[in-house]
């Protein structure tokens, strides 16, 4: 309910306006009456009403001055001015004072009610708008950490092409990346990742990464040296450092402290790979890609180590070829996941033909094959498996085997056989997973065939997109989901037809058909006869 004060020096007008009109029926409560302008202003300051309905001509302070003072106070009280004189100057003054309405005496009750109703509607609309804006503000506030993390991922992924826009976005989300100052990207990984996580269930894994993230964030905050965030797209923990390791080695020292504190407080060993420092926010993606490359070399540098881009550069004789191998990692991921042996063989042949054969240097070929195998191990890890489990050899043994092969054709045969064994493994794993999905769909249909079962509903049950789910079901079951659902309904209908008390339209509804006509059409299509004829054979 809105509140209102009535101010008029004439008792009969003041009391009449307050009592004649059933204000509560119009959503208004009269909270004060004033017989002069000074009292009206005092009451407005004290009670903060939504509306002040005041005469212009009043002793001690006229209505225009009251309106002016409320305007100066930035009060939210809406003013309706009443005057006994039809004076253009008064009306113009009322407009300049942002008065809501100008009403002439003698006041006509219907006219005043109409004016008041317009004012109350206006107030309510503004309040609703303010409530919506406040809800949006709170939602934005709640979403800020996730939006901030999303922006950081966009920055390292090369999403932005406009430098000023990138800096403005970073400033908006309180990400301290000073323009022109050196920043670099680091990636943190668990040493012995799979072995370490075997002791944790899913919830405890999340707690583990949360604890590591907290330790890093605390150290970065104390040192005022950067920000840590999760890149969930790549399942990575990323650190954005301020400073140049060439001058003062602050990021390296901080990395060593992070490794020490994580070991001390979280009881796990981690290593960190660093990219090169950059002075342009748009180049963070380059530093990130370098960090992704350097983190792989922590395998060679040992547990709890920090590897910089400079450390790796000393070992890269053919940078463009390493870049090629890095670029095919996503393609390799897809082929392995699908168990596509043919695709993997073609990929290997292309790599040898276009990259390895032209090099004509045994040591460099060995190094590049080792790099490829390292990316392969990383890809297998993304698929939640390990090379040891699939091949029966450790990564170190595979690398030693590669070093011992002196003929490039034999090397190609070995790499191809390695990949073929892996694709066979994932092919069977993939098919097994698909069978489970199909079984879950069939089980749901068996239990809910009588309901309105839709493709979208089934997709939500198995956590897949409708298109992908339908493809899997068709491939594994040699029929569409709709065909299977229809067949189940018809079979259930056959059973119900054995009950003579049930009419055909009742049976149709009981097994999920919308009407008896459609049921008859479908039944005949699948069985060759209409339901009535089939019933006669029972």
N, C-alpha and C positions, 0 to 999 in steps of 0.2 A: 504494500500500500504506500502511495506517495503522500508527502506531508505538505501543508500549505499554511501560510500566514496571510491574514486579511488586515489591511491597514486603511483606515478612513477616519477623518475627524468627525464625521457625522455618525452619531450613535445609531440612528435608525437604519442607516445604510450598512454600517459595520455589523450590527447584530443581525440584521435581516439577511445579509449574504451568508452569514455563518449558520443560520438556523433554517431558513426556508428551503434551501437546496439539500437533498439527502446525499451529502458528499460521499458517504461510505459506499453508496451504490455505484459511484463513479470511481471507486478505488482511491479516494483521497481522505486524509485525516487532517482536520483543522487543529494545529498545534499551538496557535497563538493569535491574539488580536491586538492591534495597536491603534491608538487614536492620534498619533503624531509620527512624523518621519523619523525623528531621533529614536523613538521606541521601536519602530519597525526595523531600523538598521541594527539596533542592539539585539533584538530577537533573532534576526537573521544570522548575526555573528554567533549567537549562543546556540541556536537550535538547528542551524544549517538546513532550512526547509528546501524541498524540491522546487516549490513555487511561492512567489510573493505576489499577491494581488493587491495593488496599492493605488490609492487616489493620487493624482499629481499634486493638487493644491492641498497642502497640509501644513500645520504650524511646526515651527522649530527646524524642520528640514522637509523640503518638498519631495515628491515622488521621483522626480528626475535626478535629484542629488543622491537619493538613496540608491537608485539604479546605477548612477555613476560610481559611487563608492563600492558597490558590489562588483562592478566591472573591474575597477582598479584592484580589488582584492582577489581577482580571478576566482570569484565564487561561482559555484555550479548552480546556484539558485536562479530559476527562470523568473523573469519579471513580466507581469501583465499590468499595464498602466490604464487607469480609469480617469477620465476627465469629463467635467461638466461643460466644457467648451469645445466646439469643433474648430480647433485651431491648427492650421497647417504647420506652423512653427513647432507646436507641441508634437505633432505626428512625426515631423522630420527629426526632432530631438530624440524621440523614442526609438526611431530606426538607428540613429547613430550610437545609441546606448545598448544596442542589440536586444531591445525588449522583444518579447515573444509576440505581444499583441497590444493593440491600442483600442480600448472600449469606451464608448460614449455613454454619459449619463443622460437620462435615467437608464439604468442598466436593465436590459431585457434578459430575464432568466434563461430562456432557450438559447439566446445568443451567447451569453456568458458560458453556459454549459458546453456549447459547441467549441468555443475558444479553449476552454479548459481541457476538453477531450483531445483537441489537436495537440496541445502542449504535453499532455500525459503520454500520448502516442509517440511524440517526438522523443520524450525522455526515455520511454521504454525501449524504443529502437536503438538509441544510443547506448543504453545499458546492455542490451543484448549484444550489440556490436563490441562493446568493451569486454563482455564476458567471453565472446568468441576469441578476441585478440589475446586475452589473458590465457585462455586454454591453449591457443597456438604457441604463446610465449613459453608456457610450461612444457609443452610437448617438445619445443625446440631445445629448451634447457635440458630436458631428459635425454634428448637425442644427440646432444652436443658431443659427448665422448665418441659415439659411433661415427658421427659426421666428421669429426676431427681425424679419426683413424682412417676414414675413407679418403679424405683429402691427402693425407700423408702417403697412402698407397698410390693415389693418382700422381703425386709428385714424383715418386720413384719409378713409376711406370711410363713416364713421358707423356702423360695425358694432356698437359698444357702446351700451347704454342706461343701464347702471349706472356711475356715476362712480367709486365705490370700486373696483369690479372692474377698470375700465380702468387706474386708477393702480397697482393691485396687479400687474396683468399687466406694465405698463411697468417697474415696479421689478424684477420677477422676471427680465426680459430685459435688465436694466442699461440701460434707456433713461431718461435723466435728464430728466424732465418735472416740475419742482417744482410742488407743489400751490399754486395761487393766483398763480403767477408767469406773466408774459406769454410766450407762444410763438407762432410763426407759421410758415406753410408757404410754401416757395418752390419753383418749378419751373424747371429749367434746360433750355434747348433749344439745339441747334446752329443758328447762323445759316446761312442757305443750306443747309438740311439735306440736300436731295437732291443738290445740286451737290457739297457737301463729301463725301458718302458714295460718290459715283460712283467715286472713286479707290480705294475699299477693297473687298476681298472680304469674305465673311461673317466669316471668322476675324479679319481685321484690324478689322472693325467692332466686334466684341466686345472686342478689345484696346483700341480707341480709347475706348469707354465705360468700360472698366475703368481706363484711365489717368486719365480725367477724374474718375471716382469716387474714385480714390486721392488726387488732388490736393485735391479738396474735403474728403475725410475727414481728411487731414493738417492742413489749415488749421483745420477745425472742432475737431480735437483740441487743437491748440496754443492756440486761443482759448477752449477749453472752452465752445463756444457752440452745440452742436447735433449733429445726426447726418444723414448722407446715405444714401439707399437707393434701390433701383430698384423702381418700380411696374411690373412686367412686364405686368400686365393692360392698361395703357395705354401701354406702351413709353415710360415717363417716368423721369427722374432727379429725385427729390424731395429737398428739403433741409428739415429741421425745425430752425428757429432758436430759440434762447432770447433773449429781450430784446424791447424795444419800440422800433421805429424812431422813434417820436415823442420818446422820451427817450434822447438820445445817438446815435441813428442807427447803433448798432452793427451790426445786420443788414445795413443798406445798405452800410456801409463794408466789411463782410466780403464781401458780394456783389461789390463792385467789386474786391476783392483776389482773389476766386475767378476772376473774368473775366480779370483781368490774368495770374494764374499759369497758367490753362489755356492762354491765348494763348502765354505764354512757354515752357512746358514741353511742351505737347501740340500746339502750332502750329495750333489751330483757334479760331475766334471763337464765343463763346456769349453768350446773354442770359439774364436771370433775371427771372421775374415773381413778385411777393410778394403774399400774401394779408394780411388784417388780423390784428393780434395778438389772441389770445384768452387768457383766464385759466382756462378750464375745458377739461380734456382732451376732453370730449365735443364741444366746439365746433371741434376741429381740422378736421373735415370742412368746416365753413363757410369756414375760412381756406384750405383746399385748393381748394374750388370757386372762390373769389375768385382764387387764384393761377392756376388754369386759364384764367380770364377775362383776367387781366392779361397773361399770357404772350403772348396773341394780339396785344397792342398793342405788343410790341417791334418788330413790322413797321413801325410808324409812328415809333417812337422811334429806330430805327437799330440797326446792329450793335453788339454789346458793350454793351448798355444794361441798366439795372435799372428795372423799372416796378413801382410799388406800387399797392395798391388805391385809395389816395387819388388817384393820378394818373388812374386810369381813371374814378373817380367823377365827376370834373369834366366828363367827356364823356357821361355817361349821363343823358339827360333822362327816359327811360322804362325804368326798371330792370326792371319786371315783364315788359316785352316782350322785353328782352334775355334774361331768364331763360327765357322760352318758347322762344326760338330755341336756347338752349343745350340745353334739354330734348329737342328733336327731333333732336339730333345723332346719337344712337344709332339712331333710326328711319331717318334719312337714310342712315347707314352700311349698314344692312341692305338698304334698297331699291336703293342703288347697286350693292352687292356682287352682288345677284341680278339686276341689270339690269331691275328692275321699273318700266317707263316709266309704266304706269297708276298705280301707287302713288305715284310721284314727282309726277305731275300733280295727284293728289288732295291730296297733302301741301302743294303750292304753293298750290292753291286755298284750302285751309283756312287757311294762314298769312295770305294776303291778306284773306280774309273776316273772320277772327276777330281778327287782330292789326293789320294795316296799314291797312285801309280805315277803321276807326273813329278812327284817330289824326287824320286830316285836317290833317296838317302835312307839307309836301313835304320839308323838311329832315330831319325825324325819320324819315320813310319811307325816304329815301335812306340815312340812317345805319343803319337797321335792315336794309335790303337789303345794305348793305356788310358788316354784321356776319354776316348769313346767308351771304354769299359767302365770308367768312373761315372760317366753320365748315365750309362746303362744301369749301374748299381743305384744311382740316385732315382732313376725312373722306376725301378723295381721297388725301391723303398716307398715311393709315392703310392704304389699299388699295394702297400702294406704287406710286402713279402721281402725275402732276402735272397741274394744270390746263393748263399750257402745252402738254403733249404731246397732251392730249385735245381741247381747244378750239382750239388754235393761237393763243391770246392769253395774255398774262401776267396775273397777278392784278391788277396795277396798272392795266393797260389795261381790264380788266373793270370795276374800280371807277370809273374815269374815265367809262366808257360809262354806268354807272348814274347818275352825277352829272348827266349830260347829258340824261337822260330826264325830261321834265316832266309826263308823263301817267301816272297810276297804272295804267291798263289796259295801256298800252304797256310799262310796267315789268313787269307780271305776265306779259305775252307774252314779254318778253326773258328773265326768270328761268326761265320754263317751258321755253323753247327751249334755254336753257343746260343745264338739268337733263336734258332729253330727249336732248340730244347725249351727255351723260355716261352716261346709262343704256344708250343704244345701244352705246356703247363697251364697257361692262362686261358687257352681255348677250353680245356676241360673244366677249369674253375668257373669260367664265364657261363658255360652251358649248365653246370650244376646250379649256379646262382639263378639262371633263367628258369630252370625247372621248379625251383622253390617259389619263384614269383608266380608262375603258372598255377602251381598247386594252391597258393594262397588265394588267387582269383577264383579258382574252381570251388574252393571251400566256402568263400564268401557267397558265391552264387547259390550253392547248395543250401545255405542257411537263410538266404534273403530273396530267393527267386520270386516269392509272392509279392515283394515290394517293388517300388519304382527304382530298379537298379540301372544306373547310368554309367557311361564310360568315365565321366568325370569323377563320380563317386568311387569307382573301383581304382582309378589312378591315385586318388588321395589315400586309399587304403594301403597301396603298395609303394607310396612315395615316389612315383614316377610321373613323367608327363604322359597325357593320354595317348599321344602319337607313338611314343617309344614303347609304352606298355602294350599297345595293340600290335606293334611289330613283333615284340617278343612272343606274345601269345600265338600269333599266326604262325611264326617260324617254328615254335616248339610243339604246337598242337595241331597244325595243319587245318585249322578252322578259325574263323573270327570269334571274338568274344560274344558278339550278338548271336551268331549261329549256335554257339555252345549254350548260351542262356536260353534261347528258344527251344533247343533240344531238351534241356532239363525240364522246362515248363511243360512241354508236350508229354514227356515221360511221367511227370507227376500227375498230369491230367488223366493219363491212362489208368493210373492206380485209383484215382478218385472216381472214375467211371464205374468201378465195381460196386459203388454204393448207390443203390437204386433211388434213394431218397433225394439225391442231389441232382438238380437240374443242370443242363449244360452251361447256361449263362452263369450259374453260381460257381461251377467248376472253373470256368474261364477266369472269373474274378479271383478265385482262391489261388490260382497259379500265376497271377500277375498280368493277365491280358486285360486291356482296357475295355473290350467289348466282345460279345459272343461272335459277331460277324468276322472280326479279325482273327479270333481264335480258330474258327472253322476253316478260314483260308490257310492259315499257317499249318494247322493239323493235317489238312488234306495234302499240302505241299510236301510234308515230311513223311506221311504214312501212305499216301495214295488214296485214302478214303476219308469221307467226312466223319466227324465225331459220332453222329447218330448211328451210322452203319457199323463203325468200329464197336460201339457199345453192344450192338446186337450179336456180335461174335463172342462176347464174354459169357 
